[in-house]
Amino acid sequence: MMTREHILSVVTKHLANAVDGVEAAAIEGAKSMKDYGANSLDIVEVVSSAMRELKIKVPRSEMNKLTNIDGLVDLLYATAHKDQAASV
């Protein structure tokens, strides 16, 4: 079972990798990736890498509604659990 904390750690790890000078431990979920200096290409990379690692697919239309990192984590978490329920 994938926890929200695990998903958050994956997202913050990829954000720290994508943006120079950002430490994963210092990332706050209430902030947006842009608050940490991520440009649109960085954000696509973070989201794509996190989805690949977590083996979760989220429609791009859902991504457009997000305003912060917590929103992304919640969306990935909800999608993971919906997918698990569907595959049982």
C-alpha positions as CSV (number, residue, x, y, z in Angstrom):
1,M,0.0,0.0,0.0
2,M,1.5,3.3,-1.0
3,T,1.4,6.0,1.7
4,R,1.0,9.7,1.1
5,E,4.4,10.2,2.8
6,H,6.1,7.9,0.3
7,I,4.5,9.8,-2.6
8,L,5.6,13.2,-1.1
9,S,9.2,11.9,-0.7
10,V,9.3,10.8,-4.3
11,V,7.9,14.2,-5.5
12,T,10.3,16.2,-3.3
13,K,13.3,14.0,-4.4
14,H,12.6,14.7,-8.1
15,L,12.0,18.4,-7.4
16,A,15.3,18.7,-5.6
17,N,17.0,16.9,-8.5
18,A,15.4,19.2,-11.1
19,V,16.2,22.5,-9.4
20,D,19.7,23.5,-8.4
21,G,20.1,24.5,-4.7
22,V,16.8,23.0,-3.5
23,E,17.1,20.4,-0.7
24,A,14.3,17.8,-0.6
25,A,14.1,18.1,3.2
26,A,13.3,21.8,3.0
27,I,10.4,21.5,0.5
28,E,7.0,22.4,1.9
29,G,3.9,20.9,0.4
30,A,1.9,24.1,0.7
31,K,4.2,25.9,-1.7
32,S,4.2,25.5,-5.5
33,M,7.2,24.1,-7.5
34,K,7.6,27.6,-9.0
35,D,8.2,28.9,-5.4
36,Y,11.3,26.8,-5.5
37,G,12.5,28.2,-8.8
38,A,11.1,25.4,-11.1
39,N,10.2,26.5,-14.6
40,S,7.5,24.7,-16.7
41,L,10.0,22.2,-18.1
42,D,11.3,21.4,-14.6
43,I,7.7,20.8,-13.4
44,V,7.0,18.5,-16.4
45,E,10.2,16.6,-15.5
46,V,9.3,16.3,-11.8
47,V,5.7,15.1,-12.5
48,S,6.8,12.7,-15.2
49,S,9.6,11.2,-13.1
50,A,7.4,10.8,-10.1
51,M,4.7,9.1,-12.1
52,R,7.2,6.8,-13.7
53,E,8.7,5.9,-10.3
54,L,5.4,5.4,-8.7
55,K,3.9,3.6,-11.7
56,I,0.9,6.0,-11.7
57,K,-0.7,7.7,-14.7
58,V,-2.6,11.0,-14.2
59,P,-4.4,12.8,-17.1
60,R,-2.8,16.1,-18.0
61,S,-6.2,17.8,-17.6
62,E,-6.1,16.9,-13.9
63,M,-2.6,18.4,-13.6
64,N,-3.7,21.8,-14.8
65,K,-5.9,22.2,-11.7
66,L,-3.0,21.9,-9.3
67,T,-1.7,24.9,-7.4
68,N,0.8,23.4,-5.0
69,I,2.9,20.3,-4.2
70,D,0.3,19.0,-1.7
71,G,-2.2,19.0,-4.5
72,L,0.0,16.9,-6.7
73,V,0.7,14.5,-3.9
74,D,-3.0,14.2,-3.1
75,L,-3.8,13.6,-6.8
76,L,-1.1,10.9,-7.1
77,Y,-2.2,9.3,-3.8
78,A,-5.9,9.3,-4.8
79,T,-5.0,7.9,-8.3
80,A,-2.8,5.2,-6.8
81,H,-5.5,4.0,-4.5
82,K,-8.2,4.2,-7.2
83,D,-5.9,2.1,-9.5
84,Q,-5.3,-0.5,-6.7
85,A,-9.0,-0.8,-6.0
86,A,-9.7,-1.4,-9.7
87,S,-7.0,-4.1,-10.0
88,V,-8.2,-6.1,-7.0
